Amino acid sequence: MKNVGIFTHKGCDLDALCSTETMAEILETYYSNLKVVPIIESSYLDEKVKGNRKHFSIEEAKNIHLDYALVCDTNEYDRVYGIELFEQVPVEKRYLIDHHTGNRVELEVPDNNKLIDSKAAATCQIIAEKLLEKELDIPSNMAYNLYIGIASDTSEFNYNVTDKTVETILSLPLTSEEKQNAIISMVKLTLKQEYLLSKIEPVSVPVEGLKVYKLLEPENSKDTSLLVNHNDFHKKVAPTKENPVSCFIIGIGNDYIIKFKKLGECPINILEIATECNGGGHETMCVGRLYNDTFENVIAKVLSEYEAEKEKISLKEELSHKIQK
Ligand SMILES: [Mn+2]
């Protein structure tokens, strides 16, 4: 038997959890000589994933010899949970599936072992496309997991949805009830969502160009971060001409999810701000996470990172002026 360590990013979202779970299932189904070792941070989202197998912490996995490594949903060196274990695997035995681009420090993986599609809405979409293309069996649990993985990375089909995404979703063997429930949740607000929407408040900050919003909920409101992935929420906290960067802080107890968005032409590097807040994502839309913290600290962190990015831009401008002279 050979062991395959399966890795993903820290602060995992549903695309991370569902892509790793699906790959684990695929590997075990088609390769009888492989044993999968998912080395994944525990998350409150774990219970959303159907048939989620045991995850190993770094501590639990460190004595397991890994013959292969597969990383799903990130290509950034310092975002991988268990990077020290990944690095023990010889380079030629490392594999990667991802849909992110613009990485700062990439993982060392041979080009032939990489499956990267930056046009895909989610890593789960890449996997689903491959399964459909190869006409491989997709059990209903797997279809459901792929579906919620794609839904999560597209904010419930509001962003980055391409024809290919829709085609993939429609081709998955989901139950009609699952499809229907999903469609309803995409268009109509639930009572809880209406309540949450009414609780979003603007936060005044002494910074130009940045608009901050907050939604603070008690510890036990675990579903909150999923519920706010609705178009009505996105509209309410969207960046504007006057404030081309928006920051939406969702606090659940002491844990904070910070959603950053900006208008395309705005030069501020919000992805860097999100990365500094233990997150990542896309150039115009990304997410940071600060756990076990206070709202005051979160605001202070966001403002200082924002100022730092502004500073970088003015330095660049100064430099280019000097060069021109
Ligand atoms: Mn993803």
Residues whose N, C-alpha, C, O or C-beta is under 5 A from the ligand:
A	BS01	MN	D15 D73 A122 T123 D153
